Amino acid sequence: MDPLKADSVTVITAGKTGYDDMGEPTTGTPVTTVVDGCNIQPVTTAEQAMFTDADHVSHYKLFSPAGTADTIAKATRIQWHGMAFKPCSDPYEYVPPDHIGGHVETFLEQTNVTRRN
């Protein structure tokens, strides 16, 4: 097994939406899809905090198998090892010239970060 593709993520998409009898929007039950063969890595920054109480947004990059761009694009939330993320970029389908090692790259923002007051 390739250790760089050893993780699974749970992709959560919004349930089917519609309108009730009064014309108000309704939301259905969220749909979950497990995507195997993934890797998530933190995105580093060279920024230095000017203030000790500054909020920093944690960004990560999801590497998923080729052909998963449509599934990732529909995601409202992605879960991995107890952490929740929301996609903050469109999935990019990377196809190398030799067609070996193709994959999908997506930037994620961690949503369950504890912030200081």
KOLGU-4560 file (N, C-alpha, C; in nm, 3 decimals, padded with zeros to 5 digits):
<recs>
<n_xx: 00.084 n_yy: -00.118 n_zz: 00.000 ca_xx: 00.000 ca_yy: 00.000 ca_zz: 00.000 c_xx: 00.088 c_yy: 00.124 c_zz: 00.000 mol: A seq: 1 type: MET>
<n_xx: 00.051 n_yy: 00.222 n_zz: -00.079 ca_xx: 00.123 ca_yy: 00.349 ca_zz: -00.087 c_xx: 00.086 c_yy: 00.433 c_zz: 00.035 mol: A seq: 2 type: ASP>
<n_xx: 00.181 n_yy: 00.466 n_zz: 00.124 ca_xx: 00.146 ca_yy: 00.541 ca_zz: 00.244 c_xx: 00.095 c_yy: 00.681 c_zz: 00.215 mol: A seq: 3 type: PRO>
<n_xx: 00.124 n_yy: 00.735 n_zz: 00.096 ca_xx: 00.073 ca_yy: 00.867 ca_zz: 00.062 c_xx: -00.072 c_yy: 00.864 c_zz: 00.018 mol: A seq: 4 type: LEU>
<n_xx: -00.127 n_yy: 00.745 n_zz: -00.001 ca_xx: -00.267 ca_yy: 00.732 ca_zz: -00.042 c_xx: -00.341 c_yy: 00.639 c_zz: 00.053 mol: A seq: 5 type: LYS>
<n_xx: -00.304 n_yy: 00.643 n_zz: 00.180 ca_xx: -00.356 ca_yy: 00.545 ca_zz: 00.275 c_xx: -00.480 c_yy: 00.592 c_zz: 00.350 mol: A seq: 6 type: ALA>
<n_xx: -00.522 n_yy: 00.714 n_zz: 00.332 ca_xx: -00.634 ca_yy: 00.766 ca_zz: 00.409 c_xx: -00.764 c_yy: 00.763 c_zz: 00.332 mol: A seq: 7 type: ASP>
<n_xx: -00.871 n_yy: 00.772 n_zz: 00.408 ca_xx: -01.006 ca_yy: 00.786 ca_zz: 00.351 c_xx: -01.066 c_yy: 00.914 c_zz: 00.406 mol: A seq: 8 type: SER>
<n_xx: -01.144 n_yy: 00.982 n_zz: 00.326 ca_xx: -01.218 ca_yy: 01.099 ca_zz: 00.372 c_xx: -01.366 c_yy: 01.074 c_zz: 00.349 mol: A seq: 9 type: VAL>
<n_xx: -01.448 n_yy: 01.138 n_zz: 00.430 ca_xx: -01.592 ca_yy: 01.130 ca_zz: 00.413 c_xx: -01.638 c_yy: 01.262 c_zz: 00.353 mol: A seq: 10 type: THR>
<n_xx: -01.696 n_yy: 01.255 n_zz: 00.235 ca_xx: -01.746 ca_yy: 01.371 ca_zz: 00.164 c_xx: -01.895 c_yy: 01.384 c_zz: 00.196 mol: A seq: 11 type: VAL>
<n_xx: -01.934 n_yy: 01.498 n_zz: 00.248 ca_xx: -02.074 ca_yy: 01.521 ca_zz: 00.284 c_xx: -02.132 c_yy: 01.625 c_zz: 00.189 mol: A seq: 12 type: ILE>
<n_xx: -02.239 n_yy: 01.588 n_zz: 00.122 ca_xx: -02.306 ca_yy: 01.680 ca_zz: 00.031 c_xx: -02.444 c_yy: 01.712 c_zz: 00.088 mol: A seq: 13 type: THR>
<n_xx: -02.492 n_yy: 01.830 n_zz: 00.057 ca_xx: -02.624 ca_yy: 01.871 ca_zz: 00.105 c_xx: -02.730 c_yy: 01.779 c_zz: 00.046 mol: A seq: 14 type: ALA>
<n_xx: -02.832 n_yy: 01.753 n_zz: 00.126 ca_xx: -02.942 ca_yy: 01.671 ca_zz: 00.077 c_xx: -03.018 c_yy: 01.744 c_zz: -00.032 mol: A seq: 15 type: GLY>
<n_xx: -03.099 n_yy: 01.671 n_zz: -00.101 ca_xx: -03.178 ca_yy: 01.729 ca_zz: -00.209 c_xx: -03.267 c_yy: 01.840 c_zz: -00.153 mol: A seq: 16 type: LYS>
<n_xx: -03.264 n_yy: 01.954 n_zz: -00.216 ca_xx: -03.343 ca_yy: 02.067 ca_zz: -00.169 c_xx: -03.468 c_yy: 02.083 c_zz: -00.254 mol: A seq: 17 type: THR>
<n_xx: -03.562 n_yy: 02.149 n_zz: -00.198 ca_xx: -03.687 ca_yy: 02.176 ca_zz: -00.268 c_xx: -03.761 c_yy: 02.287 c_zz: -00.195 mol: A seq: 18 type: GLY>
<n_xx: -03.892 n_yy: 02.294 n_zz: -00.215 ca_xx: -03.973 ca_yy: 02.396 ca_zz: -00.151 c_xx: -04.096 c_yy: 02.330 c_zz: -00.091 mol: A seq: 19 type: TYR>
<n_xx: -04.136 n_yy: 02.381 n_zz: 00.025 ca_xx: -04.256 ca_yy: 02.327 ca_zz: 00.088 c_xx: -04.380 c_yy: 02.394 c_zz: 00.030 mol: A seq: 20 type: ASP>
<n_xx: -04.497 n_yy: 02.362 n_zz: 00.086 ca_xx: -04.623 ca_yy: 02.415 ca_zz: 00.034 c_xx: -04.633 c_yy: 02.567 c_zz: 00.043 mol: A seq: 21 type: ASP>
<n_xx: -04.557 n_yy: 02.625 n_zz: 00.134 ca_xx: -04.559 ca_yy: 02.771 ca_zz: 00.152 c_xx: -04.449 c_yy: 02.840 c_zz: 00.071 mol: A seq: 22 type: MET>
<n_xx: -04.372 n_yy: 02.764 n_zz: -00.005 ca_xx: -04.266 ca_yy: 02.821 ca_zz: -00.088 c_xx: -04.134 c_yy: 02.841 c_zz: -00.016 mol: A seq: 23 type: GLY>
<n_xx: -04.125 n_yy: 02.792 n_zz: 00.108 ca_xx: -04.001 ca_yy: 02.804 ca_zz: 00.184 c_xx: -03.904 c_yy: 02.694 c_zz: 00.142 mol: A seq: 24 type: GLU>
<n_xx: -03.774 n_yy: 02.725 n_zz: 00.132 ca_xx: -03.677 ca_yy: 02.621 ca_zz: 00.093 c_xx: -03.666 c_yy: 02.512 c_zz: 00.200 mol: A seq: 25 type: PRO>
<n_xx: -03.651 n_yy: 02.389 n_zz: 00.156 ca_xx: -03.632 ca_yy: 02.276 ca_zz: 00.246 c_xx: -03.502 c_yy: 02.206 c_zz: 00.211 mol: A seq: 26 type: THR>
<n_xx: -03.445 n_yy: 02.139 n_zz: 00.309 ca_xx: -03.321 ca_yy: 02.067 ca_zz: 00.288 c_xx: -03.341 c_yy: 01.923 c_zz: 00.329 mol: A seq: 27 type: THR>
<n_xx: -03.292 n_yy: 01.833 n_zz: 00.247 ca_xx: -03.304 ca_yy: 01.691 ca_zz: 00.276 c_xx: -03.191 c_yy: 01.642 c_zz: 00.365 mol: A seq: 28 type: GLY>
<n_xx: -03.187 n_yy: 01.513 n_zz: 00.385 ca_xx: -03.083 ca_yy: 01.450 ca_zz: 00.465 c_xx: -02.950 c_yy: 01.455 c_zz: 00.390 mol: A seq: 29 type: THR>
<n_xx: -02.841 n_yy: 01.499 n_zz: 00.457 ca_xx: -02.710 ca_yy: 01.501 ca_zz: 00.391 c_xx: -02.669 c_yy: 01.362 c_zz: 00.342 mol: A seq: 30 type: PRO>
<n_xx: -02.599 n_yy: 01.358 n_zz: 00.231 ca_xx: -02.551 ca_yy: 01.234 ca_zz: 00.172 c_xx: -02.402 c_yy: 01.223 c_zz: 00.196 mol: A seq: 31 type: VAL>
<n_xx: -02.356 n_yy: 01.108 n_zz: 00.246 ca_xx: -02.212 ca_yy: 01.088 ca_zz: 00.270 c_xx: -02.155 c_yy: 00.987 c_zz: 00.171 mol: A seq: 32 type: THR>
<n_xx: -02.033 n_yy: 01.016 n_zz: 00.128 ca_xx: -01.960 ca_yy: 00.928 ca_zz: 00.036 c_xx: -01.818 c_yy: 00.914 c_zz: 00.089 mol: A seq: 33 type: THR>
<n_xx: -01.770 n_yy: 00.792 n_zz: 00.102 ca_xx: -01.632 ca_yy: 00.768 ca_zz: 00.147 c_xx: -01.543 c_yy: 00.758 c_zz: 00.024 mol: A seq: 34 type: VAL>
<n_xx: -01.435 n_yy: 00.836 n_zz: 00.024 ca_xx: -01.337 ca_yy: 00.833 ca_zz: -00.085 c_xx: -01.208 c_yy: 00.778 c_zz: -00.028 mol: A seq: 35 type: VAL>
<n_xx: -01.166 n_yy: 00.663 n_zz: -00.079 ca_xx: -01.042 ca_yy: 00.598 ca_zz: -00.035 c_xx: -00.925 c_yy: 00.644 c_zz: -00.121 mol: A seq: 36 type: ASP>
<n_xx: -00.804 n_yy: 00.620 n_zz: -00.072 ca_xx: -00.684 ca_yy: 00.652 ca_zz: -00.149 c_xx: -00.647 c_yy: 00.798 c_zz: -00.147 mol: A seq: 37 type: GLY>
<n_xx: -00.676 n_yy: 00.865 n_zz: -00.034 ca_xx: -00.652 ca_yy: 01.010 ca_zz: -00.023 c_xx: -00.533 c_yy: 01.040 c_zz: 00.066 mol: A seq: 38 type: CYS>
<n_xx: -00.492 n_yy: 01.165 n_zz: 00.062 ca_xx: -00.387 ca_yy: 01.217 ca_zz: 00.148 c_xx: -00.420 c_yy: 01.363 c_zz: 00.176 mol: A seq: 39 type: ASN>
<n_xx: -00.409 n_yy: 01.404 n_zz: 00.302 ca_xx: -00.430 ca_yy: 01.544 ca_zz: 00.338 c_xx: -00.303 c_yy: 01.595 c_zz: 00.402 mol: A seq: 40 type: ILE>
<n_xx: -00.258 n_yy: 01.712 n_zz: 00.356 ca_xx: -00.136 ca_yy: 01.772 ca_zz: 00.410 c_xx: -00.162 c_yy: 01.917 c_zz: 00.446 mol: A seq: 41 type: GLN>
<n_xx: -00.101 n_yy: 01.967 n_zz: 00.555 ca_xx: -00.118 ca_yy: 02.108 ca_zz: 00.590 c_xx: -00.047 c_yy: 02.196 c_zz: 00.487 mol: A seq: 42 type: PRO>
<n_xx: -00.102 n_yy: 02.314 n_zz: 00.466 ca_xx: -00.041 ca_yy: 02.412 ca_zz: 00.376 c_xx: 00.033 c_yy: 02.511 c_zz: 00.465 mol: A seq: 43 type: VAL>
<n_xx: 00.161 n_yy: 02.525 n_zz: 00.443 ca_xx: 00.241 ca_yy: 02.612 ca_zz: 00.528 c_xx: 00.237 c_yy: 02.756 c_zz: 00.479 mol: A seq: 44 type: THR>
<n_xx: 00.273 n_yy: 02.846 n_zz: 00.567 ca_xx: 00.276 ca_yy: 02.988 ca_zz: 00.533 c_xx: 00.401 c_yy: 03.050 c_zz: 00.594 mol: A seq: 45 type: THR>
<n_xx: 00.448 n_yy: 03.155 n_zz: 00.533 ca_xx: 00.565 ca_yy: 03.226 ca_zz: 00.585 c_xx: 00.524 c_yy: 03.348 c_zz: 00.666 mol: A seq: 46 type: ALA>
<n_xx: 00.394 n_yy: 03.365 n_zz: 00.686 ca_xx: 00.345 ca_yy: 03.481 ca_zz: 00.761 c_xx: 00.386 c_yy: 03.474 c_zz: 00.907 mol: A seq: 47 type: GLU>
<n_xx: 00.412 n_yy: 03.589 n_zz: 00.964 ca_xx: 00.435 ca_yy: 03.597 ca_zz: 01.107 c_xx: 00.321 c_yy: 03.678 c_zz: 01.166 mol: A seq: 48 type: GLN>
<n_xx: 00.269 n_yy: 03.630 n_zz: 01.277 ca_xx: 00.159 ca_yy: 03.700 ca_zz: 01.342 c_xx: 00.208 c_yy: 03.833 c_zz: 01.401 mol: A seq: 49 type: ALA>
<n_xx: 00.134 n_yy: 03.938 n_zz: 01.372 ca_xx: 00.168 ca_yy: 04.068 ca_zz: 01.430 c_xx: 00.120 c_yy: 04.077 c_zz: 01.574 mol: A seq: 50 type: MET>
<n_xx: 00.014 n_yy: 04.005 n_zz: 01.605 ca_xx: -00.044 ca_yy: 04.010 ca_zz: 01.738 c_xx: -00.061 c_yy: 03.867 c_zz: 01.788 mol: A seq: 51 type: PHE>
<n_xx: -00.043 n_yy: 03.845 n_zz: 01.917 ca_xx: -00.052 ca_yy: 03.709 ca_zz: 01.970 c_xx: -00.194 c_yy: 03.656 c_zz: 01.969 mol: A seq: 52 type: THR>
<n_xx: -00.294 n_yy: 03.745 n_zz: 01.963 ca_xx: -00.432 ca_yy: 03.698 ca_zz: 01.963 c_xx: -00.492 c_yy: 03.694 c_zz: 01.823 mol: A seq: 53 type: ASP>
<n_xx: -00.407 n_yy: 03.703 n_zz: 01.721 ca_xx: -00.456 ca_yy: 03.701 ca_zz: 01.583 c_xx: -00.513 c_yy: 03.565 c_zz: 01.547 mol: A seq: 54 type: ALA>
<n_xx: -00.621 n_yy: 03.565 n_zz: 01.470 ca_xx: -00.679 ca_yy: 03.440 ca_zz: 01.423 c_xx: -00.604 c_yy: 03.393 c_zz: 01.299 mol: A seq: 55 type: ASP>
<n_xx: -00.573 n_yy: 03.266 n_zz: 01.298 ca_xx: -00.509 ca_yy: 03.206 ca_zz: 01.182 c_xx: -00.600 c_yy: 03.097 c_zz: 01.128 mol: A seq: 56 type: HIS>
<n_xx: -00.624 n_yy: 03.100 n_zz: 01.001 ca_xx: -00.709 ca_yy: 03.000 ca_zz: 00.938 c_xx: -00.621 c_yy: 02.882 c_zz: 00.898 mol: A seq: 57 type: VAL>
<n_xx: -00.662 n_yy: 02.765 n_zz: 00.940 ca_xx: -00.585 ca_yy: 02.645 ca_zz: 00.907 c_xx: -00.628 c_yy: 02.593 c_zz: 00.770 mol: A seq: 58 type: SER>
<n_xx: -00.533 n_yy: 02.590 n_zz: 00.678 ca_xx: -00.560 ca_yy: 02.538 ca_zz: 00.545 c_xx: -00.487 c_yy: 02.407 c_zz: 00.523 mol: A seq: 59 type: HIS>
<n_xx: -00.550 n_yy: 02.322 n_zz: 00.446 ca_xx: -00.494 ca_yy: 02.191 ca_zz: 00.413 c_xx: -00.514 c_yy: 02.168 c_zz: 00.263 mol: A seq: 60 type: TYR>
<n_xx: -00.440 n_yy: 02.073 n_zz: 00.208 ca_xx: -00.460 ca_yy: 02.035 ca_zz: 00.069 c_xx: -00.497 c_yy: 01.888 c_zz: 00.066 mol: A seq: 61 type: LYS>
<n_xx: -00.607 n_yy: 01.858 n_zz: -00.002 ca_xx: -00.654 ca_yy: 01.721 ca_zz: -00.019 c_xx: -00.607 c_yy: 01.670 c_zz: -00.153 mol: A seq: 62 type: LEU>
<n_xx: -00.539 n_yy: 01.556 n_zz: -00.150 ca_xx: -00.500 ca_yy: 01.485 ca_zz: -00.272 c_xx: -00.590 c_yy: 01.362 c_zz: -00.278 mol: A seq: 63 type: PHE>
<n_xx: -00.673 n_yy: 01.354 n_zz: -00.381 ca_xx: -00.763 ca_yy: 01.240 ca_zz: -00.395 c_xx: -00.739 c_yy: 01.172 c_zz: -00.530 mol: A seq: 64 type: SER>
<n_xx: -00.785 n_yy: 01.049 n_zz: -00.546 ca_xx: -00.758 ca_yy: 00.976 ca_zz: -00.670 c_xx: -00.818 c_yy: 01.045 c_zz: -00.794 mol: A seq: 65 type: PRO>
<n_xx: -00.758 n_yy: 01.018 n_zz: -00.906 ca_xx: -00.809 ca_yy: 01.070 ca_zz: -01.033 c_xx: -00.955 c_yy: 01.026 c_zz: -01.050 mol: A seq: 66 type: ALA>
<n_xx: -01.035 n_yy: 01.113 n_zz: -01.105 ca_xx: -01.175 ca_yy: 01.081 ca_zz: -01.128 c_xx: -01.268 c_yy: 01.118 c_zz: -01.014 mol: A seq: 67 type: GLY>
<n_xx: -01.215 n_yy: 01.177 n_zz: -00.907 ca_xx: -01.300 ca_yy: 01.213 ca_zz: -00.792 c_xx: -01.336 c_yy: 01.361 c_zz: -00.789 mol: A seq: 68 type: THR>
<n_xx: -01.299 n_yy: 01.436 n_zz: -00.891 ca_xx: -01.324 ca_yy: 01.581 ca_zz: -00.891 c_xx: -01.473 c_yy: 01.613 c_zz: -00.879 mol: A seq: 69 type: ALA>
<n_xx: -01.559 n_yy: 01.540 n_zz: -00.948 ca_xx: -01.702 ca_yy: 01.568 ca_zz: -00.941 c_xx: -01.756 c_yy: 01.545 c_zz: -00.801 mol: A seq: 70 type: ASP>
<n_xx: -01.712 n_yy: 01.438 n_zz: -00.735 ca_xx: -01.757 ca_yy: 01.408 ca_zz: -00.599 c_xx: -01.712 c_yy: 01.517 c_zz: -00.503 mol: A seq: 71 type: THR>
<n_xx: -01.585 n_yy: 01.559 n_zz: -00.513 ca_xx: -01.530 ca_yy: 01.661 ca_zz: -00.424 c_xx: -01.597 c_yy: 01.796 c_zz: -00.451 mol: A seq: 72 type: ILE>
<n_xx: -01.626 n_yy: 01.826 n_zz: -00.577 ca_xx: -01.686 ca_yy: 01.956 ca_zz: -00.613 c_xx: -01.824 c_yy: 01.974 c_zz: -00.550 mol: A seq: 73 type: ALA>
<n_xx: -01.897 n_yy: 01.867 n_zz: -00.526 ca_xx: -02.031 ca_yy: 01.875 ca_zz: -00.468 c_xx: -02.029 c_yy: 01.883 c_zz: -00.316 mol: A seq: 74 type: LYS>
<n_xx: -01.911 n_yy: 01.871 n_zz: -00.256 ca_xx: -01.900 ca_yy: 01.863 ca_zz: -00.110 c_xx: -01.935 c_yy: 01.994 c_zz: -00.043 mol: A seq: 75 type: ALA>
<n_xx: -02.013 n_yy: 01.985 n_zz: 00.065 ca_xx: -02.034 ca_yy: 02.099 ca_zz: 00.152 c_xx: -01.943 c_yy: 02.089 c_zz: 00.273 mol: A seq: 76 type: THR>
<n_xx: -01.900 n_yy: 01.967 n_zz: 00.304 ca_xx: -01.809 ca_yy: 01.943 ca_zz: 00.416 c_xx: -01.733 c_yy: 01.814 c_zz: 00.390 mol: A seq: 77 type: ARG>
<n_xx: -01.611 n_yy: 01.809 n_zz: 00.441 ca_xx: -01.528 ca_yy: 01.689 ca_zz: 00.430 c_xx: -01.476 c_yy: 01.657 c_zz: 00.570 mol: A seq: 78 type: ILE>
<n_xx: -01.488 n_yy: 01.532 n_zz: 00.610 ca_xx: -01.440 ca_yy: 01.489 ca_zz: 00.741 c_xx: -01.322 c_yy: 01.395 c_zz: 00.725 mol: A seq: 79 type: GLN>
<n_xx: -01.225 n_yy: 01.411 n_zz: 00.816 ca_xx: -01.104 ca_yy: 01.329 ca_zz: 00.814 c_xx: -01.046 c_yy: 01.325 c_zz: 00.954 mol: A seq: 80 type: TRP>
<n_xx: -01.031 n_yy: 01.208 n_zz: 01.011 ca_xx: -00.972 ca_yy: 01.189 ca_zz: 01.144 c_xx: -01.034 c_yy: 01.282 c_zz: 01.249 mol: A seq: 81 type: HIS>
<n_xx: -01.165 n_yy: 01.297 n_zz: 01.247 ca_xx: -01.233 ca_yy: 01.378 ca_zz: 01.347 c_xx: -01.230 c_yy: 01.527 c_zz: 01.322 mol: A seq: 82 type: GLY>
<n_xx: -01.167 n_yy: 01.569 n_zz: 01.214 ca_xx: -01.163 ca_yy: 01.712 ca_zz: 01.180 c_xx: -01.260 c_yy: 01.738 c_zz: 01.067 mol: A seq: 83 type: MET>
<n_xx: -01.319 n_yy: 01.857 n_zz: 01.068 ca_xx: -01.414 ca_yy: 01.896 ca_zz: 00.963 c_xx: -01.352 c_yy: 02.006 c_zz: 00.878 mol: A seq: 84 type: ALA>
<n_xx: -01.373 n_yy: 01.996 n_zz: 00.748 ca_xx: -01.320 ca_yy: 02.093 ca_zz: 00.653 c_xx: -01.429 c_yy: 02.135 c_zz: 00.557 mol: A seq: 85 type: PHE>
<n_xx: -01.410 n_yy: 02.254 n_zz: 00.497 ca_xx: -01.494 ca_yy: 02.292 ca_zz: 00.384 c_xx: -01.401 c_yy: 02.324 c_zz: 00.268 mol: A seq: 86 type: LYS>
<n_xx: -01.438 n_yy: 02.283 n_zz: 00.148 ca_xx: -01.354 ca_yy: 02.313 ca_zz: 00.032 c_xx: -01.347 c_yy: 02.464 c_zz: 00.011 mol: A seq: 87 type: PRO>
<n_xx: -01.229 n_yy: 02.516 n_zz: -00.014 ca_xx: -01.215 ca_yy: 02.660 ca_zz: -00.043 c_xx: -01.150 c_yy: 02.683 c_zz: -00.179 mol: A seq: 88 type: CYS>
<n_xx: -01.153 n_yy: 02.579 n_zz: -00.263 ca_xx: -01.110 ca_yy: 02.592 ca_zz: -00.402 c_xx: -01.185 c_yy: 02.487 c_zz: -00.484 mol: A seq: 89 type: SER>
<n_xx: -01.188 n_yy: 02.509 n_zz: -00.613 ca_xx: -01.244 ca_yy: 02.406 ca_zz: -00.701 c_xx: -01.141 c_yy: 02.293 c_zz: -00.712 mol: A seq: 90 type: ASP>
<n_xx: -01.188 n_yy: 02.169 n_zz: -00.723 ca_xx: -01.094 ca_yy: 02.058 ca_zz: -00.742 c_xx: -01.020 c_yy: 02.074 c_zz: -00.875 mol: A seq: 91 type: PRO>
<n_xx: -00.891 n_yy: 02.046 n_zz: -00.871 ca_xx: -00.808 ca_yy: 02.053 ca_zz: -00.991 c_xx: -00.762 c_yy: 01.912 c_zz: -01.027 mol: A seq: 92 type: TYR>
<n_xx: -00.800 n_yy: 01.868 n_zz: -01.145 ca_xx: -00.762 ca_yy: 01.733 ca_zz: -01.192 c_xx: -00.624 c_yy: 01.744 c_zz: -01.255 mol: A seq: 93 type: GLU>
<n_xx: -00.524 n_yy: 01.687 n_zz: -01.185 ca_xx: -00.386 ca_yy: 01.692 ca_zz: -01.234 c_xx: -00.358 c_yy: 01.566 c_zz: -01.315 mol: A seq: 94 type: TYR>
<n_xx: -00.322 n_yy: 01.586 n_zz: -01.442 ca_xx: -00.289 ca_yy: 01.474 ca_zz: -01.530 c_xx: -00.147 c_yy: 01.496 c_zz: -01.580 mol: A seq: 95 type: VAL>
<n_xx: -00.051 n_yy: 01.416 n_zz: -01.531 ca_xx: 00.087 ca_yy: 01.432 ca_zz: -01.576 c_xx: 00.103 c_yy: 01.388 c_zz: -01.722 mol: A seq: 96 type: PRO>
<n_xx: 00.207 n_yy: 01.435 n_zz: -01.788 ca_xx: 00.226 ca_yy: 01.400 ca_zz: -01.930 c_xx: 00.231 c_yy: 01.249 c_zz: -01.956 mol: A seq: 97 type: PRO>
<n_xx: 00.286 n_yy: 01.173 n_zz: -01.862 ca_xx: 00.294 ca_yy: 01.028 ca_zz: -01.884 c_xx: 00.169 c_yy: 00.954 c_zz: -01.834 mol: A seq: 98 type: ASP>
<n_xx: 00.071 n_yy: 01.029 n_zz: -01.782 ca_xx: -00.055 ca_yy: 00.974 ca_zz: -01.732 c_xx: -00.037 c_yy: 00.876 c_zz: -01.617 mol: A seq: 99 type: HIS>
<n_xx: 00.076 n_yy: 00.884 n_zz: -01.548 ca_xx: 00.100 ca_yy: 00.800 ca_zz: -01.431 c_xx: 00.095 c_yy: 00.890 c_zz: -01.308 mol: A seq: 100 type: ILE>
<n_xx: 00.016 n_yy: 00.856 n_zz: -01.212 ca_xx: 00.009 ca_yy: 00.935 ca_zz: -01.089 c_xx: -00.089 c_yy: 01.051 c_zz: -01.094 mol: A seq: 101 type: GLY>
<n_xx: -00.184 n_yy: 01.045 n_zz: -01.186 ca_xx: -00.285 ca_yy: 01.150 ca_zz: -01.192 c_xx: -00.367 c_yy: 01.154 c_zz: -01.064 mol: A seq: 102 type: GLY>
<n_xx: -00.409 n_yy: 01.273 n_zz: -01.024 ca_xx: -00.485 ca_yy: 01.288 ca_zz: -00.901 c_xx: -00.563 c_yy: 01.419 c_zz: -00.904 mol: A seq: 103 type: HIS>
<n_xx: -00.641 n_yy: 01.442 n_zz: -00.799 ca_xx: -00.719 ca_yy: 01.565 ca_zz: -00.785 c_xx: -00.667 c_yy: 01.639 c_zz: -00.663 mol: A seq: 104 type: VAL>
<n_xx: -00.647 n_yy: 01.771 n_zz: -00.676 ca_xx: -00.601 ca_yy: 01.854 ca_zz: -00.565 c_xx: -00.708 c_yy: 01.956 c_zz: -00.530 mol: A seq: 105 type: GLU>
<n_xx: -00.735 n_yy: 01.970 n_zz: -00.400 ca_xx: -00.836 ca_yy: 02.065 ca_zz: -00.353 c_xx: -00.787 c_yy: 02.129 c_zz: -00.224 mol: A seq: 106 type: THR>
<n_xx: -00.797 n_yy: 02.262 n_zz: -00.212 ca_xx: -00.764 ca_yy: 02.329 ca_zz: -00.088 c_xx: -00.883 c_yy: 02.323 c_zz: 00.005 mol: A seq: 107 type: PHE>
<n_xx: -00.854 n_yy: 02.301 n_zz: 00.134 ca_xx: -00.957 ca_yy: 02.290 ca_zz: 00.236 c_xx: -00.929 c_yy: 02.388 c_zz: 00.349 mol: A seq: 108 type: LEU>
<n_xx: -01.038 n_yy: 02.435 n_zz: 00.411 ca_xx: -01.027 ca_yy: 02.520 ca_zz: 00.530 c_xx: -01.086 c_yy: 02.443 c_zz: 00.647 mol: A seq: 109 type: GLU>
<n_xx: -01.010 n_yy: 02.432 n_zz: 00.756 ca_xx: -01.059 ca_yy: 02.359 ca_zz: 00.872 c_xx: -01.168 c_yy: 02.441 c_zz: 00.939 mol: A seq: 110 type: GLN>
<n_xx: -01.280 n_yy: 02.376 n_zz: 00.970 ca_xx: -01.395 ca_yy: 02.449 ca_zz: 01.024 c_xx: -01.415 c_yy: 02.430 c_zz: 01.173 mol: A seq: 111 type: THR>
<n_xx: -01.354 n_yy: 02.330 n_zz: 01.233 ca_xx: -01.375 ca_yy: 02.307 ca_zz: 01.376 c_xx: -01.251 c_yy: 02.345 c_zz: 01.456 mol: A seq: 112 type: ASN>
<n_xx: -01.199 n_yy: 02.464 n_zz: 01.429 ca_xx: -01.079 ca_yy: 02.512 ca_zz: 01.497 c_xx: -01.122 c_yy: 02.590 c_zz: 01.621 mol: A seq: 113 type: VAL>
<n_xx: -01.058 n_yy: 02.563 n_zz: 01.734 ca_xx: -01.085 ca_yy: 02.638 ca_zz: 01.855 c_xx: -01.006 c_yy: 02.768 c_zz: 01.851 mol: A seq: 114 type: THR>
<n_xx: -01.076 n_yy: 02.878 n_zz: 01.866 ca_xx: -01.012 ca_yy: 03.009 ca_zz: 01.860 c_xx: -01.010 c_yy: 03.072 c_zz: 02.000 mol: A seq: 115 type: ARG>
<n_xx: -00.907 n_yy: 03.152 n_zz: 02.023 ca_xx: -00.896 ca_yy: 03.223 ca_zz: 02.151 c_xx: -00.983 c_yy: 03.348 c_zz: 02.149 mol: A seq: 116 type: ARG>
<n_xx: -01.035 n_yy: 03.385 n_zz: 02.265 ca_xx: -01.114 ca_yy: 03.510 ca_zz: 02.276 c_xx: -01.031 c_yy: 03.620 c_zz: 02.333 mol: A seq: 117 type: ASN>
</recs>
